[in-house]
Amino acid sequence: MRQRFFCLIFLLFTTALISQAQQDPRIATYLAAKGTMNYTELHKYLDKLFPEWQLSKMMNLCTIISGRMKDNNPESGYKYLYQRRIYEAARVDKSTDSKEAIAKKIVSMWTVYEQLNLLKCNSTQFDVMDGSLLKYAISYKFTEFIDEAIRWKVPLNKIDYTDNRTLLDYVQYHVNRNKGNALEELFQIYYEKLRSAGAKHRTELLSDGK
């Protein structure tokens, strides 16, 4: 029964990718080329396939997040390296783009990168295989990144097929798991922030027909 359930989830995930490919032929082109390239080659290819962004800048973002890597360029104006990478990937111009324009560019880039199934992370310290970058940041308790993602208004309701949870489900799981200890309050704060930003449970998405 469990195996059948995960097969169903995987089928839904595959169907979603096919649907996206129908919406944008470049996604189908990417899917066809995916098995013939390594990680670095693939991102160089994506820069050519999606010239409106620079998706190669998103490489190794999981490591950058888990390490809370600082931007070592004192003239960049960024505190963290992830900020510069994401801004560069979305081709943000901080000198001319408004906050609204910056958020719109990041969301557009982020959405496509997620549709390509590249916005996922793995680590021995992360309790979800191929889990979303946002879950990964939650697991490493990187509050500043979570707050910034909320300000950008990136999509918050992706269901990872490996754990069948949304981001909000994942946070609720850790609230329950840490009942009575110091981490419960932190995860509850994350829950309330994400809830206020529009994050939903999987059951709510299913009842909404999404």
C-alpha positions as CSV (number, residue, x, y, z in Angstrom):
1,M,0.0,0.0,0.0
2,R,2.8,2.4,0.9
3,Q,4.7,1.6,-2.3
4,R,1.5,2.3,-4.3
5,F,1.0,5.6,-2.5
6,F,4.6,6.8,-3.4
7,C,4.1,5.6,-7.0
8,L,1.0,7.8,-7.1
9,I,2.8,10.8,-5.8
10,F,5.6,10.3,-8.2
11,L,3.1,10.0,-11.1
12,L,1.5,13.3,-10.0
13,F,4.9,14.9,-9.9
14,T,5.8,13.6,-13.4
15,T,2.5,14.8,-14.7
16,A,3.1,18.2,-13.3
17,L,6.4,18.4,-15.1
18,I,4.9,17.3,-18.4
19,S,2.2,20.0,-18.0
20,Q,4.8,22.6,-17.4
21,A,6.7,21.4,-20.5
22,Q,3.6,21.9,-22.5
23,Q,3.4,25.5,-21.2
24,D,7.0,26.4,-22.0
25,P,8.7,24.3,-24.8
26,R,12.1,25.1,-23.2
27,I,11.2,23.0,-20.2
28,A,10.7,20.0,-22.5
29,T,14.0,20.8,-24.2
30,Y,15.6,20.8,-20.7
31,L,14.0,17.5,-19.8
32,A,15.3,15.9,-23.0
33,A,18.8,17.0,-22.3
34,K,18.9,16.4,-18.6
35,G,20.3,12.9,-18.7
36,T,23.2,13.8,-21.0
37,M,24.9,16.5,-18.9
38,N,26.5,16.8,-15.4
39,Y,25.4,19.5,-12.9
40,T,27.7,22.2,-14.1
41,E,27.1,21.6,-17.8
42,L,23.4,21.6,-17.2
43,H,23.5,25.0,-15.7
44,K,25.6,26.4,-18.5
45,Y,23.0,25.0,-20.9
46,L,20.2,26.6,-18.9
47,D,21.8,30.0,-19.3
48,K,21.5,29.7,-23.0
49,L,18.0,28.1,-22.8
50,F,16.7,30.8,-20.5
51,P,18.7,34.0,-21.4
52,E,16.3,36.3,-19.4
53,W,17.9,34.8,-16.3
54,Q,21.3,33.5,-15.3
55,L,20.4,30.2,-13.7
56,S,24.0,29.1,-13.3
57,K,24.2,31.5,-10.4
58,M,21.8,29.2,-8.5
59,M,24.4,26.4,-8.5
60,N,25.3,25.1,-5.0
61,L,22.7,27.3,-3.3
62,C,22.0,24.6,-0.8
63,T,25.6,24.6,0.5
64,I,25.6,28.4,0.5
65,I,22.4,28.4,2.7
66,S,23.5,25.6,5.1
67,G,26.9,27.3,5.6
68,R,25.3,30.8,6.0
69,M,28.1,31.9,3.6
70,K,28.9,35.6,3.8
71,D,29.5,37.7,0.7
72,N,33.3,38.4,0.8
73,N,33.0,41.3,-1.7
74,P,32.8,44.4,0.6
75,E,31.6,46.6,-2.3
76,S,28.7,44.3,-3.3
77,G,26.3,45.6,-0.6
78,Y,25.2,42.1,0.2
79,K,25.5,40.5,3.6
80,Y,25.1,36.9,2.5
81,L,26.3,35.2,-0.7
82,Y,22.9,33.7,-1.4
83,Q,21.5,37.2,-1.8
84,R,24.0,38.1,-4.5
85,R,23.6,34.8,-6.3
86,I,19.8,35.0,-6.3
87,Y,19.8,38.7,-7.4
88,E,22.3,37.9,-10.2
89,A,20.3,34.8,-11.3
90,A,17.1,37.0,-11.6
91,R,19.1,39.8,-13.3
92,V,18.2,42.3,-10.7
93,D,19.6,45.8,-11.0
94,K,19.6,47.2,-7.4
95,S,20.4,50.7,-8.7
96,T,17.2,51.0,-10.8
97,D,14.8,48.2,-9.8
98,S,12.2,49.0,-7.1
99,K,11.5,46.6,-4.3
100,E,8.4,45.4,-6.2
101,A,10.3,44.9,-9.4
102,I,13.1,43.0,-7.6
103,A,10.5,40.7,-5.9
104,K,8.8,40.1,-9.3
105,K,12.0,39.2,-11.0
106,I,13.1,36.8,-8.2
107,V,9.7,35.1,-8.1
108,S,9.6,34.6,-11.9
109,M,13.1,33.1,-11.9
110,W,12.5,31.0,-8.7
111,T,9.3,29.6,-10.1
112,V,10.9,28.3,-13.3
113,Y,13.9,27.0,-11.5
114,E,11.6,25.1,-9.2
115,Q,9.6,23.8,-12.1
116,L,12.8,22.4,-13.5
117,N,13.1,20.4,-10.3
118,L,16.4,22.0,-9.4
119,L,15.4,23.9,-6.2
120,K,15.9,20.9,-4.0
121,C,18.5,19.9,-1.4
122,N,20.1,16.8,0.3
123,S,22.2,16.5,3.3
124,T,22.9,14.0,6.1
125,Q,21.7,16.7,8.5
126,F,18.4,17.2,6.5
127,D,15.5,14.9,7.2
128,V,13.9,15.1,3.7
129,M,15.4,13.5,0.6
130,D,15.3,15.9,-2.3
131,G,13.5,18.4,-0.1
132,S,12.8,22.0,-1.1
133,L,15.3,24.8,-0.4
134,L,12.9,26.4,2.0
135,K,12.5,23.3,4.1
136,Y,16.3,23.0,4.0
137,A,16.6,26.5,5.3
138,I,14.1,25.8,8.1
139,S,16.0,22.6,9.1
140,Y,19.2,24.8,9.4
141,K,17.2,27.5,11.2
142,F,18.3,30.2,8.8
143,T,15.7,32.8,9.9
144,E,17.1,35.7,7.8
145,F,16.8,33.7,4.6
146,I,13.2,32.6,5.5
147,D,12.2,36.2,6.2
148,E,13.7,37.3,2.9
149,A,12.0,34.6,0.9
150,I,8.7,35.7,2.5
151,R,9.4,39.3,1.5
152,W,10.1,38.3,-2.0
153,K,6.8,36.3,-2.0
154,V,8.3,33.2,-3.5
155,P,5.9,30.2,-3.9
156,L,5.4,28.5,-0.5
157,N,3.1,25.6,-1.2
158,K,5.1,23.1,-3.1
159,I,4.5,19.5,-2.0
160,D,7.7,17.4,-2.1
161,Y,6.9,14.0,-3.4
162,T,9.5,12.3,-1.1
163,D,7.8,13.3,2.2
164,N,4.3,14.4,0.8
165,R,4.4,17.6,2.9
166,T,4.2,21.3,2.1
167,L,6.5,23.7,3.8
168,L,3.9,24.4,6.4
169,D,3.3,20.7,7.1
170,Y,7.1,20.3,7.6
171,V,7.2,23.2,10.1
172,Q,4.2,21.8,12.0
173,Y,5.9,18.4,12.1
174,H,8.9,20.0,13.9
175,V,6.6,22.0,16.2
176,N,5.0,18.7,17.3
177,R,8.4,16.9,17.5
178,N,9.9,19.6,19.7
179,K,7.0,19.9,22.2
180,G,8.3,21.1,25.5
181,N,11.9,22.0,24.4
182,A,13.5,25.2,23.4
183,L,13.1,24.7,19.6
184,E,9.3,24.5,19.8
185,E,9.0,28.3,20.1
186,L,11.3,28.9,17.1
187,F,9.4,26.5,14.9
188,Q,6.1,28.0,16.1
189,I,7.4,31.4,15.0
190,Y,8.3,30.0,11.6
191,Y,4.8,28.5,11.4
192,E,3.1,31.8,12.1
193,K,5.2,33.8,9.7
194,L,4.6,31.4,6.9
195,R,0.9,31.1,7.7
196,S,0.6,34.8,7.5
197,A,2.4,34.8,4.1
198,G,-0.1,32.4,2.6
199,A,1.5,29.0,3.3
200,K,-1.0,26.1,3.4
201,H,-1.1,22.5,4.6
202,R,-1.3,19.7,1.9
203,T,-4.9,18.9,3.0
204,E,-5.9,22.5,2.4
205,L,-4.4,22.5,-1.1
206,L,-6.2,19.2,-1.9
207,S,-9.5,20.6,-0.7
208,D,-8.9,23.7,-2.8
209,G,-8.3,21.5,-5.8
210,K,-4.7,22.6,-6.4
